[in-house]
Each structure stands twice: as C-alpha cells, then as structure tokens.
C-alpha cells in the first residue's frame, strides 16, 4: 500500500492516471496510447477522487485488459499488468514504457500525454513525426516484444563462421556484439533488444512477430493461372533458411536438359533459367519487400513458360521499372547489408546488371525480364527460352547452330547452312530435313528461294 499512498499524495500526472474501475477501460486506453507516444506511464483501476475504492480482480479481468490493449492499439504492444493491495482495496496497475515504434494509434487516433490529460495529436505534429520516422527504416527499428531469448544463437554463430570464411580472417568478438554492429540488435536502456531485421534474419520464430513473412510457391502444369497445381508450398522460419529452402525448391521445379556435343564424351547441361537469376530475384523479393504491409506475403508462381515473383509494396521512391538498372535504393538497408556480408546478394547496385548479363549470355537468349509496379506490389517475370524444348532432342551441333542462326536472323537458307557449318549440300539437306520433320523448322518458298524459319 505504500506505493498507492505515495501515488495518492501526488495525484494524477503525466505518468499516472486514475480510474474508478475497469468499467472505464475505454477511457483508460486513451491514457495508455498517450503514454506510449510520450514517455510511458501507468493507469490505475480502483482509485476515485483521491481515494482507493478497490477493483474486483479475476483472471478474466486481467486477460480482458491485455486483449483490449492489443486489439485496439496499433502497433501492437504488451502492457505490464500488476495487482497492488489486498482484500477489497486491490488496485490494478497497467504500465507501459515509452513506445519504441511511434506513432501509436487507438482505433485510428493518435493521443499524447500532456500533464494529466490525453489529447489528440494535431495534424501538423502528426505530419512532422511521420516525416521524421520516414527518415528511419523499418528493419532498423526495435522489435517491441522480442528479447535476446528470441534469437537463434546457433544461426548467429553460423553467420559469423561464414562471414569469417568470406573475409578470410577471424572475428574476435562475440556473436551478440557482431549482431549489434550490424544493427540486428540495439540498446534499449541497459539491455540489447533485437531489431526487426534481427528477428527476421536470426529469430527462432519470426512468424510469431510477423505472421506474413513466409514465402508461398505455386507450381502450375501449364501457362495459365487457374489450372491445376502440380505443387504448392509455404516456406517460413528465419530469412536465411527461407532463402536457401525456397531456392532449392525452385531449382527442383525447373527443367535442365542435357545434350551430347560433338567431339565430347560428356553431355552438357542447359538450365531453363540462369541459376544466379533465380536466386537473386528470390532474395530481392524477400529483402526489398514492404514488411509494414499487413496480410501480404511473397508469392512465386512457376509456369511452363515463365516464373513470376510478386513482392509486397511498390518500388522505393524514385525507382521505376524504366530506371531500375541505373538507380539504387533500399527499403530495408539493414537486411541488405547483412545478406551482402555473406554473399547472399550482390554488391550495392550490381544485382540487376548481373541479372541482365546472365540472361543475355544464356545459350538460347530468352526474353529480358518484365518488371511491373502495381502500387500494391512489384511483380518481376522471367521467361523460359522459346526454343528450350528443342534442346531435349539429340540434335547435332550443326543443327543447334542453325537454330540459333535462324532465331537471330529470322530464317536460314540451305546455302547459309552449308557455309555456317562448312558441310556439303547433301549433309545440309539431311540435317535440315530432320529439323523440318521434327517440327522445329518451317519451310517458306520453293526452289532456290526456299528459306527455313523457326516454327
């Protein structure tokens, strides 16, 4: 009771608000929101007009207070609820610290504590606070309800070892200090707390805090949405595991054709899509997405002729599908920095350049990617080479060169075939006839004007 007597002596203040009972919980929530947006404080239920009147206490009462706060105040917070006093003079104390992720809203309205009042934050002040917050990044912010126990320290140690291998020297610091230097942990009072990036990258259970941080992959049997799925999977866990497991699944669901090259005993493999492109677009989708968008997740659709990567949130300000090769901006710079340390992403600004180079150097030269910003998400589509299926056939090198020639020039004649491959007219005739029979070439014209195009 000493604590309550001390409170009664000073009355309500910028740190304390009194309510007669939890029947006034709705009004009490305004104070909780105000404390979060100011410097913290407590609401006491069971005090009226400077006297202790007592508050009935049960498990359901305490649970109801916690649920109401979590349901009505956003971003979500967990209050500290304590029962003071005994008998009929029990008082419920609901305490919150100053919020780490301001602004906080009660049913869409932001309050702040001024003296012993809870006032609505005026529009011009709201705008100033929001503008200042935009200068910071979501992944740098402290994850409100997480603590060091939510970090997978084995994963942190794995990261440290991989980083040491890459830089070829020993890191003489603890895993905790290393994560702090990478902004995966930050000081909060006298403790280190995980940031949002720290939870995503090294958390035991990131979905506990961010339910929609999973990746869904749907594999279709044709070129259209709506057809029967060959497979559909959800991947969750920490971001490092999601990247590795999802990349493995994608590679298992694309085609690799082997063919026998003349003069060689071993067969050569051609992948439907460049492996680097598959991984880089996957990492981009999870590292650049907008994690503040609720109810959205990364979705990857694998079709017979293309793969679509859909990532929540628009392109960052100043970046468009047209200038993405020239301009660089990161929505989540902490994530990108950590992933770059262990070579999960390219150096800053180099990822898209290499994507285009890898596609251009693919043996069958597929079309370049399509980038679409819908405003709600970014969709990147990569395309399978149109001639890919022909590489599943046992064609000779001459025929493959002719296919490439016809694809680039639009057509090929018998004379051009002979010159290209340095073969006789009879060999050229046999090779071209086989391509025609297999429905790879289409014949146009007659006699000396005959040309062959890709079908």
Phi and psi in degrees as a GROMACS rama.xvg file:
@    title "Ramachandran Plot"
@    xaxis  label "Phi"
@    yaxis  label "Psi"
@TYPE xy
-57.4317  -42.1734  UNK-2
-62.6162  -42.1069  UNK-3
-66.5665  -42.3681  UNK-4
-61.3502  -38.2949  UNK-5
-64.4919  -40.4283  UNK-6
-62.0379  -46.6756  UNK-7
-62.1809  -31.0929  UNK-8
-63.2127  -40.2048  UNK-9
-97.2834  -18.7371  UNK-10
75.1829  -169.077  UNK-11
-68.2681  147.314  UNK-12
-151.606  -171.233  UNK-13
-69.4585  -7.64766  UNK-14
-115.018  -5.79691  UNK-15
-143.163  138.938  UNK-16
-135.261  137.447  UNK-17
-107.805  139.22  UNK-18
-133.062  143.394  UNK-19
-62.7341  -43.2189  UNK-20
-159.419  176.083  UNK-21
-71.1727  -3.01082  UNK-22
-64.3934  -19.7686  UNK-23
-100.865  24.7681  UNK-24
-58.4547  -39.8774  UNK-25
-58.3267  -43.7257  UNK-26
-68.2181  -35.7243  UNK-27
-63.113  -31.4942  UNK-28
-64.7464  -30.8323  UNK-29
-61.9567  -41.1617  UNK-30
-65.342  -42.1172  UNK-31
-58.6434  -46.0025  UNK-32
-62.7169  -42.7374  UNK-33
-62.1204  -41.7825  UNK-34
-61.883  -42.8761  UNK-35
-60.5061  -38.8386  UNK-36
-84.8024  -2.58174  UNK-37
-115.846  -107.708  UNK-38
-132.843  26.3507  UNK-39
84.9446  167.529  UNK-40
165.243  -174.178  UNK-41
-133.815  144.09  UNK-42
-106.149  131.856  UNK-43
-113.932  121.352  UNK-44
-100.588  123.368  UNK-45
121.305  12.5727  UNK-46
-126.196  130.942  UNK-47
-144.352  128.136  UNK-48
50.9595  45.0227  UNK-49
78.0063  9.11245  UNK-50
-129.888  152.491  UNK-51
-80.8384  118.267  UNK-52
-105.062  -9.5802  UNK-53
84.778  151.18  UNK-54
-135.21  129.513  UNK-55
-65.4893  132.374  UNK-56
-123.194  129.78  UNK-57
-146.352  166.546  UNK-58
-59.6127  -39.2582  UNK-59
-66.7196  -34.9575  UNK-60
-64.1346  -47.8091  UNK-61
-64.2779  -41.175  UNK-62
-64.7319  -39.55  UNK-63
-63.4237  -41.4021  UNK-64
-60.5275  -49.2758  UNK-65
-60.4897  -44.8097  UNK-66
-64.0334  -42.9594  UNK-67
-62.0446  -40.3546  UNK-68
-65.0738  -46.0092  UNK-69
-67.901  -33.339  UNK-70
-78.0812  -34.3349  UNK-71
-102.737  -18.9068  UNK-72
-107.666  128.102  UNK-73
-128.743  140.923  UNK-74
-58.9951  156.118  UNK-75
-65.5126  139.35  UNK-76
-132.434  159.928  UNK-77
-116.846  109.839  UNK-78
-76.3334  161.428  UNK-79
-99.4565  115.803  UNK-80
-111.797  126.017  UNK-81
-131.663  143.901  UNK-82
-101.66  120.978  UNK-83
-105.839  151.689  UNK-84
79.8929  -179.955  UNK-85
-137.553  167.917  UNK-86
58.5888  -132.09  UNK-87
-84.3574  -0.786834  UNK-88
-108.951  32.293  UNK-89
-73.3675  141.384  UNK-90
-128.503  133.969  UNK-91
-96.0703  122.505  UNK-92
-102.041  124.734  UNK-93
-112.81  109.326  UNK-94
-113.092  136.706  UNK-95
-132.294  145.549  UNK-96
-84.8834  168.54  UNK-97
-57.27  131.671  UNK-98
-65.109  141.87  UNK-99
-87.8774  -18.0545  UNK-100
-123.733  54.1424  UNK-101
-60.5734  145.156  UNK-102
-92.9015  154.013  UNK-103
-112.185  140.453  UNK-104
-124.928  135.768  UNK-105
-102.222  108.933  UNK-106
50.8637  41.5991  UNK-107
88.0627  -0.012305  UNK-108
-118.163  132.992  UNK-109
-95.4206  126.281  UNK-110
-112.877  155.773  UNK-111
-136.02  154.679  UNK-112
-89.1343  123.291  UNK-113
-127.568  107.841  UNK-114
62.9818  -122.775  UNK-115
-105.626  19.3189  UNK-116
-117.233  154.82  UNK-117
-112.63  109.14  UNK-118
-111.95  151.034  UNK-119
-70.1556  130.328  UNK-120
-66.9639  124.147  UNK-121
-64.8466  153.773  UNK-122
-54.1957  -42.655  UNK-123
-66.913  -33.4543  UNK-124
-72.5214  -39.7335  UNK-125
-56.2014  -46.1808  UNK-126
-62.0748  -41.6824  UNK-127
-64.1173  -43.6426  UNK-128
-63.8699  -42.6006  UNK-129
-64.7171  -41.5427  UNK-130
-63.302  -40.9004  UNK-131
-65.3415  -38.2191  UNK-132
-66.3799  -34.5477  UNK-133
-65.5511  -21.2432  UNK-134
-72.6909  -18.6383  UNK-135
-95.8752  174.427  UNK-136
-121.886  144.946  UNK-137
-57.4724  -42.3403  UNK-138
-70.0641  -17.2668  UNK-139
-83.8614  -19.7276  UNK-140
-70.516  149.759  UNK-141
-71.2988  135.851  UNK-142
-78.1423  111.104  UNK-143
-48.028  -51.1267  UNK-144
-95.8651  1.34078  UNK-145
-91.0112  155.5  UNK-146
-139.88  -178.155  UNK-147
-62.3493  -24.0768  UNK-148
-68.8915  -14.9813  UNK-149
-88.1953  0.0922726  UNK-150
-93.5474  136.858  UNK-151
-85.6354  97.6802  UNK-152
-71.6675  -22.0562  UNK-153
-66.5001  -38.9908  UNK-154
-66.8901  -38.2792  UNK-155
-63.4629  -39.648  UNK-156
-68.3163  -38.4684  UNK-157
-59.9418  -44.2936  UNK-158
-59.2378  -45.3148  UNK-159
-60.1413  -45.044  UNK-160
-64.6752  -41.2988  UNK-161
-65.5809  -40.3716  UNK-162
-63.8823  -41.6079  UNK-163
-61.3696  -40.5908  UNK-164
-62.5765  -40.0568  UNK-165
-70.0656  -44.1907  UNK-166
-86.2446  -6.26458  UNK-167
59.2528  40.2393  UNK-168
-156.767  159.076  UNK-169
-81.2266  139.384  UNK-170
-99.4857  113.507  UNK-171
-94.6788  66.1132  UNK-172
-154.006  160.707  UNK-173
-74.5361  160.16  UNK-174
-60.6287  -36.2434  UNK-175
-63.7681  -45.4871  UNK-176
-66.415  -35.5332  UNK-177
-63.3797  -47.1312  UNK-178
-63.0051  -34.5306  UNK-179
-67.1809  -39.6283  UNK-180
-65.3398  -22.3756  UNK-181
-95.6144  6.22017  UNK-182
65.3432  25.063  UNK-183
-88.4813  -15.0699  UNK-184
-131.445  148.754  UNK-185
-139.916  154.397  UNK-186
-71.7003  134.677  UNK-187
-135.406  96.7347  UNK-188
71.1182  -125.911  UNK-189
-99.7641  13.0512  UNK-190
-125.24  159.835  UNK-191
-93.9501  136.535  UNK-192
-126.995  147.177  UNK-193
-67.2893  141.633  UNK-194
-84.8047  173.785  UNK-195
-59.2466  -39.8516  UNK-196
-64.1228  -40.282  UNK-197
-62.0979  -40.5401  UNK-198
-66.5218  -43.8084  UNK-199
-63.9104  -41.5517  UNK-200
-84.173  -36.3532  UNK-201
-127.024  8.88308  UNK-202
-71.8693  146.508  UNK-203
-64.473  -36.8212  UNK-204
-149.386  74.9569  UNK-205
-57.4186  -31.6207  UNK-206
-68.4288  -15.5712  UNK-207
-63.7709  -34.2419  UNK-208
-99.9373  -33.4872  UNK-209
-131.996  85.3595  UNK-210
-58.6178  -28.1096  UNK-211
-98.7806  26.144  UNK-212
-91.4904  22.8682  UNK-213
-93.913  167.739  UNK-214
-118.417  130.768  UNK-215
-110.333  131.737  UNK-216
-121.404  128.509  UNK-217
-115.655  129.416  UNK-218
-108.279  121.304  UNK-219
-102.501  154.281  UNK-220
-87.1694  -7.0224  UNK-221
-140.985  -155.74  UNK-222
-99.2503  4.41687  UNK-223
-123.316  146.478  UNK-224
-71.7668  147.464  UNK-225
100.704  -17.7286  UNK-226
-77.8333  168.725  UNK-227
-61.6321  137.483  UNK-228
-75.0434  137.267  UNK-229
-77.9259  -35.0844  UNK-230
-164.238  153.017  UNK-231
-146.973  130.481  UNK-232
-136.493  149.464  UNK-233
-110.527  134.805  UNK-234
-118.783  128.157  UNK-235
-142.717  175.533  UNK-236
122.718  -160.3  UNK-237
-74.966  158.502  UNK-238
-59.8099  -36.0013  UNK-239
-64.5282  -41.6652  UNK-240
-69.924  -39.7911  UNK-241
-58.8318  -44.8014  UNK-242
-61.3147  -49.2511  UNK-243
-64.6594  -46.3539  UNK-244
-71.1514  -38.2327  UNK-245
-68.4882  -41.7725  UNK-246
-61.3739  -41.1655  UNK-247
-62.4686  -42.4249  UNK-248
-64.8855  -42.5005  UNK-249
-59.8855  -46.0769  UNK-250
-65.509  -26.9836  UNK-251
-75.2321  -15.8779  UNK-252
-112.897  19.8614  UNK-253
-120.029  168.6  UNK-254
-97.5951  144.705  UNK-255
-129.203  120.726  UNK-256
-105.425  137.934  UNK-257
-106.135  141.113  UNK-258
-141.422  155.769  UNK-259
-94.2622  115.308  UNK-260
-87.5864  136.541  UNK-261
-58.9601  136.558  UNK-262
86.8634  -0.404784  UNK-263
-121.555  146.543  UNK-264
-85.2871  -36.0812  UNK-265
-86.3306  147.526  UNK-266
-82.1465  150.774  UNK-267
-104.797  146.948  UNK-268
-103.424  141.085  UNK-269
-124.972  119.917  UNK-270
-83.2321  146.029  UNK-271
-60.1199  -35.7489  UNK-272
-134.071  144.982  UNK-273
-61.1513  128.154  UNK-274
-54.4089  -39.54  UNK-275
-61.6281  -40.5385  UNK-276
-63.6216  -42.9156  UNK-277
-58.7444  -45.9935  UNK-278
-73.2717  -42.0835  UNK-279
-63.3029  -41.8024  UNK-280
-68.6657  -33.7773  UNK-281
-63.9041  -49.206  UNK-282
-62.6474  -41.5743  UNK-283
-57.6948  -42.8588  UNK-284
-62.477  -39.088  UNK-285
-88.5504  -27.7518  UNK-286
-87.9056  -28.1795  UNK-287
-99.7368  -3.12421  UNK-288
-66.5064  161.532  UNK-289
-89.298  106.773  UNK-290
-80.4613  -6.2034  UNK-291
-86.1045  -7.73975  UNK-292
-80.7454  112.184  UNK-293
-79.654  149.043  UNK-294
77.6883  7.00454  UNK-295
-118.985  147.588  UNK-296
-141.085  166.511  UNK-297
-73.3539  130.581  UNK-298
-124.562  129.463  UNK-299
-120.353  127.194  UNK-300
-116.13  122.04  UNK-301
-104.062  112.962  UNK-302
-105.07  174.605  UNK-303
-61.2898  -34.7056  UNK-304
-117.984  4.21374  UNK-305
-167.644  167.818  UNK-306
-130.401  132.897  UNK-307
-112.232  128.244  UNK-308
-108.795  114.723  UNK-309
-112.143  120.864  UNK-310
-120.767  130.607  UNK-311
-61.3249  140.542  UNK-312
96.7661  149.387  UNK-313
-75.1267  175.173  UNK-314
-63.8047  150.094  UNK-315
-58.6835  156.474  UNK-316
-54.2563  131.612  UNK-317
91.0379  -10.3878  UNK-318
-104.416  132.499  UNK-319
-129.895  164.661  UNK-320
-58.0037  -26.3124  UNK-321
-80.0292  -33.5255  UNK-322
-107.291  10.9314  UNK-323
-62.5561  -23.3149  UNK-324
-79.3537  -18.4668  UNK-325
-105.711  -31.6111  UNK-326
-105.357  151.192  UNK-327
-130.922  132.784  UNK-328
-156.495  138.8  UNK-329
-119.133  123.431  UNK-330
-71.7104  -32.6434  UNK-331
-126.388  75.9434  UNK-332
-64.7216  -29.1746  UNK-333
-67.0132  -45.7187  UNK-334
-57.3841  -47.0853  UNK-335
-63.8273  -40.1564  UNK-336
-62.8631  -45.5676  UNK-337
-66.4681  -44.8142  UNK-338
-64.3844  -34.4013  UNK-339
-68.7257  -32.285  UNK-340
-58.8939  -33.0533  UNK-341
-110.814  21.613  UNK-342
61.8354  32.6139  UNK-343
-81.5427  -18.177  UNK-344
-135.874  162.194  UNK-345
-74.6959  171.884  UNK-346
-58.1252  159.286  UNK-347
-53.9522  124.045  UNK-348
82.5188  -1.52857  UNK-349
-100.504  -13.1917  UNK-350
-59.1589  -51.3099  UNK-351
-68.2139  -32.7927  UNK-352
-61.1646  -43.7373  UNK-353
-71.6654  -34.5109  UNK-354
-55.7642  -48.2619  UNK-355
-66.5385  -37.9272  UNK-356
-65.1697  -42.0572  UNK-357
-64.601  -39.6195  UNK-358
-69.8944  -41.1206  UNK-359
-65.7215  -32.2499  UNK-360
-90.8494  0.340198  UNK-361
-61.0736  136.901  UNK-362
-53.1054  -28.8182  UNK-363
-107.326  7.36245  UNK-364
44.8859  69.2919  UNK-365
-67.3217  168.192  UNK-366
-64.9153  153.637  UNK-367
-71.478  157.15  UNK-368
-61.55  154.98  UNK-369
-108.716  129.72  UNK-370
-116.196  125.699  UNK-371
-128.399  127.42  UNK-372
-106.887  108.39  UNK-373
-85.4069  -8.77822  UNK-374
97.5869  -35.9691  UNK-375
-99.926  -23.5586  UNK-376
-157.795  167.159  UNK-377
-113.024  130.089  UNK-378
-118.919  120.643  UNK-379
-111.178  126.918  UNK-380
-115.748  127.928  UNK-381
-111.023  149.896  UNK-382
-116.052  142.252  UNK-383
-73.4346  143.227  UNK-384
-58.4819  139.402  UNK-385
-64.8028  -29.8504  UNK-386
-95.7241  12.6413  UNK-387
-60.3075  -40.9812  UNK-388
-61.7276  -29.9068  UNK-389
-66.3704  -21.6928  UNK-390
-78.5027  -1.96056  UNK-391
-84.5349  -6.93279  UNK-392
-92.7122  156.022  UNK-393
-84.0958  72.4774  UNK-394
-92.1932  153.192  UNK-395
-86.276  170.777  UNK-396
-62.5074  -32.9471  UNK-397
-62.4044  -44.7888  UNK-398
-65.6065  -37.8862  UNK-399
-66.8419  -40.5613  UNK-400
-62.4727  -37.5202  UNK-401
-67.5998  -39.745  UNK-402
-60.3088  -45.5084  UNK-403
-64.1595  -41.2035  UNK-404
-62.0447  -47.4564  UNK-405
-66.404  -35.1305  UNK-406
-66.859  -39.9052  UNK-407
-76.282  -43.3364  UNK-408
-90.5173  -14.7765  UNK-409
98.3607  -26.6606  UNK-410
-166.195  172.734  UNK-411
-147.395  141.89  UNK-412
-100.83  169.41  UNK-413
-63.555  -40.4327  UNK-414
-63.0742  -41.5636  UNK-415
-64.7789  -35.3119  UNK-416
-63.2405  -44.0644  UNK-417
-62.857  -42.9447  UNK-418
-69.8665  -42.6558  UNK-419
-60.4458  -39.9012  UNK-420
-107.201  -1.49155  UNK-421
54.209  54.43  UNK-422
-127.734  168.444  UNK-423
-76.5562  168.024  UNK-424
-63.7387  -34.9138  UNK-425
-66.4617  -44.1285  UNK-426
-64.3694  -41.5601  UNK-427
-61.5143  -41.7927  UNK-428
-61.436  -46.1104  UNK-429
-63.3064  -45.6998  UNK-430
-63.5552  -45.8787  UNK-431
-66.9997  -38.8968  UNK-432
-60.2185  -41.3751  UNK-433
-63.7646  -40.5741  UNK-434
-65.6505  -34.7618  UNK-435
-68.6901  -44.7088  UNK-436
-64.2215  -35.5977  UNK-437
-81.5043  5.31455  UNK-438
68.053  26.052  UNK-439
-92.6895  -41.4893  UNK-440
-102.848  147.723  UNK-441
-118.408  135.136  UNK-442
-89.8903  132.494  UNK-443
-127.07  130.546  UNK-444
85.3384  178.479  UNK-445
-134.987  161.212  UNK-446
60.6002  -138.598  UNK-447
-70.367  -16.1072  UNK-448
-87.1777  3.99769  UNK-449
-66.3551  132.266  UNK-450
-130.018  159.446  UNK-451
-124.651  130.576  UNK-452
-119.853  164.832  UNK-453
-70.0365  136.991  UNK-454
